[in-house]
Structure formats: C-alpha cells, structure tokens
Amino acid sequence: MKQMRIGNPILWVVFCTLAFVWGSSFLFIKLGLEEGLAPLTLVTYRLLIGTAFLFTVMRLTGARLPSDRGVLIRIGAVGILNIALPFSLITWGELWIDSALASILNGLVPLFTIVMASVYLRDEPITVNRLVGLVMGFGGAVLLLTRGLAGEGAADPGMQFIGQLAVVMASLCYAIAIVVMRGLFTGRPLVDDPVAGPRALNPVELALPQVVTAALIVGALAILVEVIGQGRSPLLPTFLAAFSVSWLGLLGSGLAYLLAFTLLNAWGATRTTLVTYAMPIVGLVLGVLVLGEVIDLQVIAGSALIIGGIVLANSRFGARRLYGRPGAQPSGTAAPAEPLP
C-alpha cells in the first residue's frame, strides 16, 4: 500500500478525529455518571464494548496474538497499569470534578513520561527544554490543585481535591505503562506471522489482551463493590447512559487505536504526539459548551502552563542533554503518550 504524505488532508482529518475522540471521552464519562451509572460499572461497560470492537478488528484484519503464554501474561499485566487503574481513577475523579478539569490534568501524561523515560530508557534523556517544560507543566498542575483546596465550584472542597489527585495518579499510571510497554514490547518480534514471519505487535494485538484483563478485573470489582456491596443496579439506566458507554467503548477504547496507528505509520511517533496538545483543549471546550462548566482565570492559567510545558518539552529548542542513562541521545521530543481517558 502506498504510504500517504505528511501533508495529505486525509491524515489531518484522522488527526482531528483522534483528538476529538480522546478529548471528548471526559465529557461522556461525566454524562454517564450524571445519568446514574456507578464508576466501576461505567468502566466495565466501556471495556466490554471495547473488547468486542477490538476482537472484531483482529478477526477482520488477520491480526494474531503472541503464541508465547508468558508474553500474553505480561501484556495483560500491563493492562492493569495502562487501563484498569487509570480508567477507574479518572471515572471516580469525575464524580467530584468537572470533565474539563479532568481533561487538563490528563495532559500531565507526557510530562510524567519524560521523567520515567529518562530513568529507564536510553534514548529519552532529560534535556533543557524538557526540564523547563516539566517545571511549567507541574506548576500548572499545582495551580489547579490549589484551586481544588480553595473549594472553587465544589460543595465538598476536600473531595474535589482528592478527585483531582485521582486524575493526576491516573496520568502517572499511563506514563509508567508507556515506558514499560516501550521497554518490553516495542520492536520485538513477538508475533509469529505465517506470511511476514516474526514481527512486532500492532496496536490491536497489544491492546486486546490489556482490555480483556482490565475488563475482568474492573468487572469483578464492580460486582463486589457496587452491585453486591452498595446494592446498585448494573443495568444502564437511560438512553444517554447507554450512548455514553457506547461512545467510550467503540471510539475511545477501540477506533482511537486504529487512528493512532494510521498516524504513526504516516507521520512517525514525534509528529503524532501533537494530538496530546489538542486533547485538553477539546475536553475543556466540550465541558463548557455541553455541560456549562465554569472556567475561571485560574483554570485558564493552569491549562496554559500545562499545554505550554508539553509544547516546550516536545520542541527541539534547547534540546541539550542534562540527565539520562548512559548512551542516551537527546531526540528532541518526548516519548509519545497514548492516553486513553
């Protein structure tokens, strides 16, 4: 198949669609919660739908899972850190904070990734631009968290602050998982393809075992904690709730992988990470327009610092090595993030 050029309009449509799908996930999480879904139940529905979607894609495309049981177990285990924990933390956090704020705090993923990658990967050192970007980004996070302590827009300031911390912890989980996946799976011939021979995993083959593992774990917790423990109904209460989990499962946890893979093939990892800049903006705009969430000067300032920090950390300006494992060479860009809110 002929590879599309970077300037191809179709690729920019793919890029905008990916940014919208990932950025809108925070809105649909909030809508599902407001329609009466319990957090773990919402995540379970999302993962079950995502599993069905990815399994269908695997069958249609001829993708193959690794035959080595140990590799499958390791991929599934990463799903706890990459999917089960962050999905649950973000969804629970949105019980107490606005969807716009959750999308902004999720923007910390690439900044956390810079720190983790500099410690564990040889080709992702800390550089001047990344250090300044980190300071800016985390300064913005502190600004937003102090807003929570002040109780802006929340009946319970303490729970708002804890909700924000939950989203921050989810971002940290994503960052650790990204580095682990890159170290364990990227570029390794883990699939025995009958046509191409041994090759690396594609996104569907990497995602499906993780989503299945996360669905089993979160589903079991939802039954124990919310259905049995709290006596809450596991059924979808309204059409909007069903639409929300369908959007999250089919698009946020399914289609997004295929879109990201298309961009990675055409643009490479560096240019594809530009989607990280757009996601918080999409989440913020949708939260204001659809849910009427209030954005004050403190949110705007904190958002600007986080997004500005991401942009600077991914730029080539000031890419002089400061710290990294031996043999690290500054690439000028941060490790690509794959947030799945």
Secondary structure as the mmCIF struct_conf table of DSSP 4:
data_model
#
loop_
_struct_conf.conf_type_id
_struct_conf.id
_struct_conf.beg_label_comp_id
_struct_conf.beg_label_asym_id
_struct_conf.beg_label_seq_id
_struct_conf.end_label_comp_id
_struct_conf.end_label_asym_id
_struct_conf.end_label_seq_id
HELX_LH_PP_P HELX_LH_PP_P1 LYS A 2 ARG A 5
TURN_TY1_P TURN_TY1_P1 ILE A 6 GLY A 7
HELX_RH_AL_P HELX_RH_AL_P1 PRO A 9 GLU A 34
TURN_TY1_P TURN_TY1_P2 GLU A 35 GLY A 36
HELX_RH_AL_P HELX_RH_AL_P2 PRO A 39 THR A 61
TURN_TY1_P TURN_TY1_P3 GLY A 62 GLY A 62
BEND BEND1 SER A 67 SER A 67
HELX_RH_AL_P HELX_RH_AL_P3 ARG A 69 GLY A 79
HELX_RH_PI_P HELX_RH_PI_P1 ILE A 80 ALA A 84
HELX_RH_AL_P HELX_RH_AL_P4 LEU A 85 GLY A 93
TURN_TY1_P TURN_TY1_P4 GLU A 94 TRP A 96
BEND BEND2 ILE A 97 ILE A 97
HELX_RH_AL_P HELX_RH_AL_P5 SER A 99 LEU A 105
HELX_RH_3T_P HELX_RH_3T_P1 ASN A 106 LEU A 108
HELX_RH_AL_P HELX_RH_AL_P6 VAL A 109 TYR A 120
TURN_TY1_P TURN_TY1_P5 ARG A 122 ASP A 123
STRN STRN1 ILE A 126 THR A 127
HELX_RH_AL_P HELX_RH_AL_P7 VAL A 128 ALA A 150
TURN_TY1_P TURN_TY1_P6 GLY A 151 GLY A 153
BEND BEND3 ALA A 155 ALA A 155
HELX_RH_AL_P HELX_RH_AL_P8 PRO A 157 LEU A 184
TURN_TY1_P TURN_TY1_P7 PHE A 185 GLY A 187
STRN STRN2 VAL A 191 ASP A 193
TURN_TY1_P TURN_TY1_P8 PRO A 194 ALA A 196
STRN STRN3 GLY A 197 ARG A 199
HELX_LH_PP_P HELX_LH_PP_P2 ALA A 200 ASN A 202
HELX_RH_AL_P HELX_RH_AL_P9 PRO A 203 LEU A 221
HELX_RH_PI_P HELX_RH_PI_P2 ALA A 222 GLY A 229
BEND BEND4 GLN A 230 GLN A 230
BEND BEND5 LEU A 235 LEU A 235
BEND BEND6 THR A 238 THR A 238
HELX_RH_AL_P HELX_RH_AL_P10 PHE A 239 SER A 246
HELX_RH_PI_P HELX_RH_PI_P3 TRP A 247 LEU A 255
HELX_RH_AL_P HELX_RH_AL_P11 ALA A 256 THR A 272
TURN_TY1_P TURN_TY1_P9 THR A 273 LEU A 274
HELX_RH_AL_P HELX_RH_AL_P12 VAL A 275 LEU A 291
HELX_RH_AL_P HELX_RH_AL_P13 LEU A 297 ALA A 313
TURN_TY1_P TURN_TY1_P10 ASN A 314 ASN A 314
BEND BEND7 SER A 315 ARG A 316
TURN_TY1_P TURN_TY1_P11 PHE A 317 GLY A 318
STRN STRN4 ARG A 321 TYR A 323
BEND BEND8 ARG A 325 ARG A 325
TURN_TY1_P TURN_TY1_P12 PRO A 326 GLY A 327
BEND BEND9 GLY A 332 THR A 333
HELX_LH_PP_P HELX_LH_PP_P3 ALA A 334 ALA A 337
#
